[in-house]
Amino acid sequence: MDATYIQQSIEQLKTNIFMHVRHRTLTQYTGSPVLDENQLFYLLLPFLNGEKWDEQNEVSAITVGIVHASLNEHDKISETNATSKEQQLTVLSGDFYSGRYYEILAHSGNISLIRQLSEGIVNRCEHQIKLYESSQYTIREWYQTISVIQTELIKRFYNVYQFEQYSSIMHTGLLLLQLQKELKKHASGNTSNIFVKMQESVSDQESSIELIIQGEIDSLKNLLNEYLQTSNILKDDLKLYIQQQVAFNFIQ
């Protein structure tokens, strides 16, 4: 197994997700569903590492991908132009994707997955709602919110299929990658709402928000490297891919 095989597996999962949510009008106005390849990689990590993976696992992974796509569509809604045709169709696309994953779950009869994903969606949305609250949160609480948004549904998938041994590296990897993205977006003038919230949470500190987040990134890199060096379950090709994933995300 090499990076090409890993990337092909990610692309195949992405294609399978697209097949379940394809709709000509929605695609015309809102584009293809937004999927994060880093999340897809960690969703596939047990499979790539040789764990038992059957049709039920595959369908469940597709379902988690559709849930991510649904939530990502709703995240795209603009507060200032929410009544435009494109924005209304974006809402509908999110609802359409929701209907598709409900349909797949109903056909699967996988009660454990239904329960875990339902609880995961609620937890993720509760953290997303924090962006619109007037309450003050610490920088560490915002790190936790980012982590939940990025990892919660994958964690629930791991719980259903007893893949919990991959949770620590998944949590660390995805938080690290997202913080790198947030820092780069800010540097390019495309500051996100959650970055603004993090900035507000450290307004009374001498260090800049950029230095504070970079310090957290460096700590997460060290932790991730420690996991990779001490792991006796991950294949070497996957360890290398994860290291390259972080390096590529940094320079991209």
Disulfide bonds with the S-S distance in Angstrom:
none
